[in-house]
């Protein structure tokens, strides 16, 4: 028997099975799970408070050794708002959208892609990087547009013309399913965003799909990347802060700013040296920014400042966040 076989025991098997059933875990969630497993395996009571991060890491390392031949891996990242480390069971090689297609219909996958397009294109502009979508906005995408097909920045089709679309009730059900499966999170304000697990597993796909140069953009014009990384932790930012200079691509998670600027000994943007104000946001807070509206709202109305509120996000016209 090899050393690996000796280290792989019933405790490790039970942990791996439990992890696969959940897809994601935090240390707080893992403690009672590992305590129950260890109590059974060691035949003595192990309390959740007895479980350490080292115990969890040891089980994860053993599991990764076993599942790596199947292109599977347990990875971790920090949650963008709570800073808790989140561990996720991900496929390390194959296209994550293809993986989803194995358990969802073509119409459901097409709907998911339209929602992602809305998050990272429609509601992700140089002025307002919301990268989130409300239930109402998402359900409106239940059917494919009349053209039935649209090209992404890298030229690949993201909305198939062959699909019939979903009924509104089916779209609502799909949103709940994506929450249950750990792909989406829903904020208290009603915004759907990608979960830590989704950001880990979809990172390469998101960059390839939304950061490639648009064919319609002139060769001498550089489009800023839609998917940006935190300059402190290097993880994808869909919730956080941005430099007040719109042309600057510097982004930081809220939870990264304090230590970052303390170590830098300056409150200036590390990229363009503009003063970092801390009040220009990425994520759902970007939807509540005061905007000067140049549109007409009816006969006799004056052009004035319009507020897009987070508490009632669907009151604003979708066109507000399409392009500046």
N, C-alpha and C positions, 0 to 999 in steps of 0.2 A: 504494500500500500504506500502511495506517495505521500510526501509531507502535506501537499494540498488536500488530499483526501482525508488525512487525519484532522486537518483544521476545519474541514467542511462537515458539519454535524447537523443534527436535527434542529438545533437552535437556528442555525444559518438558513436552513431550508424553510422553516416556519416564518422567519423574518422576510425572506425573499417573496414568499407567497403572499404575505400580508401587504408588502410594499406594492406588489404588482396589482393587487386588488384596489389600492388607494391611489396609485400613480404619483402622489406627492406626499411629503411628510415634513414637518418641522421637528426640532428637537423636543419641544414640549409635547407634540403628538406622539413621538416615538418612545418617550420614556415609559408610559403605561403599557405600551405594546411590548417593548423589550422586557419590561419587568415581568409581565405575564408569561412570556416565552421562557425567560431565564428561570422563573419559579418552577415551571413544569420540567424544564431540562435538568436543572440542578437539584430538584426535589427539596428545595428549601425556599422560604419566602424571600423574594426580592422586591423591594419597594421602588416605586417610580423615582423617588428622590435619590435612590442608590445608583441610578443609571446616569452615566456621564456622556459628554460629547465624544470622548475617546471610545466608549463602548459602541456608540452608534457608528462612528467612523470605521471601526474594526469590522462590524457587520457589513457595512457598505463596501469596504475594500474586498472582503471575501466574496460578496455577491457579484461585484464587477468582474472578478477573476472568472467566475462561472458563466456569466452571461455575455462576456465580450465576444466569444466565437459566434454568437448569434446577432452581432452588430447592435447589441443593447448595452445601455450604460446608465448608471445612476449618477446624475450630475447635481451640482448645487449652485445657487445664486442667492443674492440678498433681495428680499422684497423691497420694492422701490419706496414704500412709505413707512413700513414698520421696521425695516432693517433686520428682520429675522431671516436667518438662513433657511432657504427652502430647498429640499432635496426632491428631485423629480426623476421618474423612470422614463427614459427617452430612447428613441432609435437613433443611432449614431451615424448612419450612412444614408438610408433611403429617404426619398422625398416625403416630408411629413404630410403633404396634401394627399399623396398616393396612399399613405397609411390610413388616413381618414376615410378615403374612398372605399376601403375594405369593409367598413361598418356603416357607411352612410350612402344614400342614393345619390345619383348624379345630380338631381335637382337640389338636394341638400348641400352638396359640395359647391355647386354653382352659386347658391345663396350665400354660403360662407365666404366665397371669394368676393362677391359683391359687397359684403359687409367689410371685409378687409380693405377693399379698394376705397370704401367710404372713409374708414378710419385713417388710412395712410395717404390718401390723395385728396378726396373731397374736403375732409375736415383736418387737413394737415397742410397749411399754406404758410408762406413766409411770414404773414402777419399773425396768424392764429394756428399754432401747432397743438390742436386739441387731441388728435389721435385717439378719440373715443367717440362713442355713438350711443344715442339714447334708444330706448325700446321702440318709440314711434318712428324714429329715423330708420332703424333697422328693418322694422316690419314693412315699411314702404318699399323696401327692396325685394319683396317676396317674389316678384316676377322679373324676368330679364327684360331689359329695355327693348324697344321695338326693333332696333338693329340686331339684337340677339347676340352680338359679339363685339367686344372691345379689346383693343390692344393695350397691354401694359407698356411701361417704359422700355422694357427689354424686348418688346415685339411679340411676346407670347400672349395668347388669348386667355383671358381670365373669366369670360362669361360665355358659355357655350350656347350656340344658336339652336342646338338640338333639344335643349331642355324646355319643359313646359312651365317651369317655375313652381312656386309653392303657393298654397292658399295662405291667407294671413294667419289663420290659426296654426297651420303647419310651421310657418316661420317663427311664431311665438314659441312653439314647442321645441324647435331646433335651437333657439337661443337658450332655453332652459337646459336642454341636453348639453350644450357646449359649456354651460356653467357646471353641470353635474360631472362632466368628464374632465374638468379642470383646465379647459382651454381659455375660458373667459372668466373675468371677475366683474361684479356689479357693485358700483359704489352706492353710498347712501343717497346720493343725488340722482341715481338712476342711470348712470353712464356705464356702458360696457367697455372694458378694456382687455387687452391680452394679459393673461396670468403670467406669473414667473415661469411656470412650466412651458407655456406657449412661447414666451420670449426666448427661452433656452433652445427649444426644439425648432422653432421657426426662424431663428436669427439669420442663418445663411440664406434661406428662401426669401425672407423679407428684404435683405440687402440686394440680392440678385434681382428681385422683382421690382422694387421701388426706387433703387438708387442708380440703376443704369441710365445712361444718357438717353433722352427722348429724341427720336428721329426728327422731330419737328424743330428741335433746338439747333441754332446755328453752331458750326464747329467752334467758332471763337467765343461762344457764350457758354459759360459753365453753370449748370444747374446745381444748386446746393443739394446735398444728400437729404432725402426725406427721413431716412433712418439714421439717427445720430447716437454716438456713444458719450457717456459721461467722461469728462476729462480726468476725473479722479479715480473711479473704479473700473472704467473701460467697459462697463455694461451698457446695454441699450437703454435709452431714456425715452419713456412715454409719459412720465410724470416727473416734474421737477422744475428747474429754473433755466432761463436762457439769458445770454448776453443782451443788453438793451440795444446794442447796435445790430440792426436786423440782418445785415450782410455777414455777420460773424456767426460761425457754426459752433461756438462753444456752448456746451450744455452741462448741467450738473444736477444730480439728484439733490433734493432738499436735505436728505440725511448725510450727504457728502460735503455740503458747503462749509459747515463749521470747522471741521478738522482741516479741510483743504486750505481755506484762507488763513487759518492759524499757522499752518506750516509754511504757507507762502509769505506770511507776514505782510500781506497787502490785500486790499479789497478790490483790486483791479482784475479785470478779465485776463486770464493767463495767455490768451491768444492775441487780442487786439489792444489790450491795456486800457479799455474803457472802464470807467467806474462800474462795479457790479452793484446794481440797485437792489436785487433780490425781490423785485415786484413784477418781473416779466416772466410769465409762467409757460410751462409745457404741460399739457394734459387738460383735464376738464376745467381747471381754473382759467385757462386761456379763453374759454367760451364766455366768461363773465367780464371780459375786458371792455372798457368803454370804447366805442367805435364811432367815428364820424361817418354818418350815413349820407351818401349822395344820391340815393335812390328816391323815387317819387312814391309817396304812400297814399296819394289820392289828391283830387282837385282841391286847391287852396291850401294844401299842407306845406309847411316850411321844412327845408332841409335842416335837420338838427342832429344832436347826438343821440344815438340809439344804444341802449344797454341790452346785451344778450345775457340773460340771467341763468346761472347754473341751476337754480331751483325750478325754473320752468324753461328748460333748454329748447323745447320744440316750438316756442312762440316765435323764434326768429326764422326768417326765411333761410332755406338751405343755401341760397345763392350768396348769402353774406360771407360764407366761409369757403366758397369755391375758388375764387382767385381774386387777388388784389390788383 
